[in-house]
Amino acid sequence: MKKYKLLSLFMLTLCFISCDDEAPMDRALYPESVYLVGAKDKIIYRDLNLGYVQDTAYASVAISGSLPTDRDVTVEVEEYPKAILQYNDKELGSNDILFQNLPSGIYELPDPTVIVKKGKPYNTCPIYVKPATLHIDSLYMIALKLKSTSEYNLTKKDTVVLMRFNIMNQYSGLYYMDGVIKNVANSKDSVVYKSPRTLQAVLDGNSVRMYHLKNEWSKGATDYRPSYCFNITVNSDNSLSLVSWEKFKLLEGGGTYYPELKVYDLWYKFIEDGVTKKTRGFVYKERKNDDEQRIINDWMEEHRKYD
């Protein structure tokens, strides 16, 4: 009888231990909630390609939780432009360029309803944008907010995400200028020109704006863009056409773009303080490592012209 009682007590204890040893990942460790990816950081960044008549940016709706969802979840997203005004007031000064909502008529939120399928952690909400009408020196955002959900709860904080847009094309980005500026009347009067250059997409998919000699404009600096910028267009045969941005006294220019190397081999004549000068050199895309940099340096030395 004593042995029987001990056996019963052992089996009961084993049962309790078995229940307590349930694998943590077999049950929900915290309640599911619905949120916008990036809302915690406030701003997400998206590129808009000027080479496209219409480009698409995506916002992501996700469901937090330790287990895959067991049902479809329908979430509604809405625009919340007030958040852009709040960001400008809180984060920017009176002399800063303020962010503005994408102009009406050039973008569309085709369906504010996002369905996150059973077992999936997230789904996306597309925004269609026609980028060609956006101005290169303006700052654009749209603000999105969670409105409702068919299941679970909306996250209690960080419910708004600001989507900031960067205008680009296949020829834009961070480059480096390696060349020389010479006085046309006195070739001994020259300046070696080596400097980083951000080529900004402008007009269409084939054109970029570049600064001559001056560094890119920044907050608090004199706005010399009108007098020191020009556009470079890569033609269908990879030849280059150059035109003044506004007031830069560009006389003529040209060159060749090498797509496999991402290098502009260019030249241009201009007037500065009444003196006619000529720039010749290379504008090459930033390289990933020292080995790639050595390759492009060797290529430039082999192809450099000194006229």
N, C-alpha and C positions, 0 to 999 in steps of 0.2 A: 504494500500500500504506500509505504514511504517512497519507494522507487517510482511509483506511478505519479505521485504528487510532484516529485522533483522533475520528472520528464515533462509534465504538463507546464510547470513553471518555466522550464527551459524553452519549450515551444512558444509560449506566450511572449517571452523576452525576445526570441528570435524574430517574431512577427513585428514587434515594435521597432526593432533595429532595422528591419527590412523597409518599413515605412519611412523611417527617418533617413535612410540612405538613398532615397529617390534622387536620381541625377538632376542637378540644378537646371540643366538645359532642357529637361523634359517638361518644365513648367515655366510660366511667365514670371520673370524676375521683377518686372516693373510694368506699369500700365502702358499700353500703346498710345501714341499721340501723333497727330498729323502736323507737319511743318513744311516750310519752304526752305529748300537747301540754299545756304548762303545767308539766310536772315540773321543768323548769329553774328556774322561778320559785317552785316549791314549792306555791303556792296559786293556785287559780282560783276565780272568784266566779260564783255562779249565783243567780238570783232564784226564789223559790217564791211563787206567787200564791195568797193565801188565798181568792180568789174561785173557785178550782177545787177540786172534790172530789179530783182527782188532777192533779198537775202533772208535767212531765217535764224533767229536767236531762240534759245530754249531756256525756260525756267523749269526747275524740277520740284515736284511735290513728293514728299517721302513720308514713310510711317516708321516711327521708332518702335522698338520692342525687341525682346530677346528671342522671340519665336516667329516663324513665318506666319503671315496673316491667313486666316481660314475663310475669308470671304472677300469679295470685291468691295472697294471703298470708293465712293464718288465724292470728289472734292470740288468746290467751286472757288475760283480765283477771281479777284476784281482789281481794277486799277485803283491806285490811291495816290494821286498826284500831290496831295497835301504833304506827303512825306518828303518830296523833293524840296519844297519851300522850307520845311523844318530843318532839313539837312543844310541848306544854304545859310539859314539863320544861325544854326548852331556851330557849324564847322568852318564857314568861310568868312573872310573879312570884307570890309566895304570896298577894298580895291581889287578883290579877286573877281575872276570871271565866274559868274554864277551858272550852275547847272540849270538846264531847262528841259521840260518834258518834250519828247519827240513831237514835232508839229503834226497836227491832225491831218489826215489825208495821205500820209506817207507810210503809215504803219497800220497793222490790223491784228487784233487778238481774235482769231477766227472762232475759237471755242473756249470759253472760260471754264468749262467743265473738264476735269481730269479724272480718269478712272484708273486707280491703282489696282491691278488684277490680284486675285487671290495668290498668295505665296510670293508676290513680287515686292521688293522694298520701295520702289518709286516708279513714277511715270513723269513724262514731260509735257509742258504746255508751250506750244510754238507761238512765236510772235513774228509776223511777216513784215519786213521793212523794205522800202524802196530808198536806198541810201544815196542816190545820185544828187538829191537836192539838199543834202546836209552840208553845212558850211564847215570848212576845214578848221577854223579857229573858234568854233563854238563847242560847248560841252553839253552832251545829251544824256538823258536818263529816262527810264520809265520806272514807276514804282508799282509793285504788285503786293496784294494782301490776301490772306486766306479769308474767305467769306463764310463758308459752311462745309460740313462734312456729313456723310450719311452714316458713318460708323466712327467709334472712338471719340476722342476729344481733340479740338484744335489746341496746339501748344499755347500755353498761357502768356508766353513772352516771345519776343523776336518773331512776330507774325508778319513783318513787312520786309521785303527785299528790294534794294535799289539795284537796277541793272544799268550799268554804265557802258556806253558804246565807244569803241575805238574804230575810226574810219581807216581802212587799209586797202591795199591791193597787192598783187604779186610782186610789185617792184618797190614797195615801201619797206620801212624798217630801219634798224641801226646799221649804218655804214661808216666807212672811214675814207677820208680824202687824202690822197698821197700825190702831190703835184708841186708845181711851181708857178708863181705869178711874176711876169716880166713886163717891164716898161717896153712898149713896142719900139720907141725911138732910141732906147738905150738898154740893150739886153743884159748889161752888167748890173743894172738896177733890178734885182730880183729878190723874191721872198719864197722860201720853201714853205709849202702849205701842207701840213699834216695835222689832221684834226678829226674827231668824231663828227658825224653828220647824221641827223635823223631825217630821212626822206619821208615826207608826208604825202599820203595818197590825196590826189586832188583831181577834180573834173570827171575822171572815168577810170577804167581799169588799166590804162596804159600810161598814166601821167603821175608825176610826183613833184612836190615842191622842195627846193633845196636852198639853203642859206649860202651866200657867198661870203667867205672869210669870217664874218661875225658868227658867234655862237648862237644857238637857238635862243629865242626870246624866253624869258622867265619872269615871274612875278617881281615887280619892283624895278625892272630894268627898262631902259628906253625902248619903246616899240620901234625897232628898225626894220621890221618885216617889209614894209612897203618899198624901202630903198635898197634892200640887200637880198632879195629873194628872186628866184626865177624857176620856171617850170621846165621839166625835162619830160618829153614824150618819147616812148619807145615805139617806133613804127613797125609795120608788119615785117620788114626786112631786117629788123634790129638796128637800123640807123637811128640816130637821135636828133630830135628837133628841140631847140631851146627858145623860150620866149620869156620876157620879163614878167614878174609877178604883178608889179604895179609901177614903181618909180625907178627900179634898178636900171641903170643906163647900159643895157645890153645891146651891143652892135650886131653881133652874129655869133654863131656857135654850132657845134655838131659833134659827131663821134659815132661810136658803135657800142651796143650792149652785148655782152657775152653771157647768155642765159645759163650755160653749163657751169660758169664760174661765178655768176652773180656779180659781174663787174661792169661798170660804165667806164669806157675809155673816151674821155671827152675833152673838148677845148672850147673856149669862148673869149671874145673880145668885149671889153666894156670901157666906160669912161669913169674915172675916179678923180675928183678934184681937178678936172680939166685935162687929165693925162690919160691917154689911151693905153690900156694894158691888155695882156693876154694871159689866161690861165690854161694850162695843159696838165693833165694827170689822170689818175684813176680814182674811182669811187667804188670801193669793194665792200661786200657784205661782211659783217662781223663773223669771224671764224670761231670754231668751237674749241680748238686747242692749239698748242704751239706747232705741232706737225702740220696742221692745215695752214697755219699762218706762214710757215716757211715756204710751203708750196706756192702760195699766192705771191709772196715776196719775190721768189725766183721768177715767176711768170711776169710780174710787172717789170723787173729789171731787164728781162729779155725783150719786152715789147715797148719799153719806154722811148718816147720821142723827145728830142731836145730843141725842136725849132721854136 
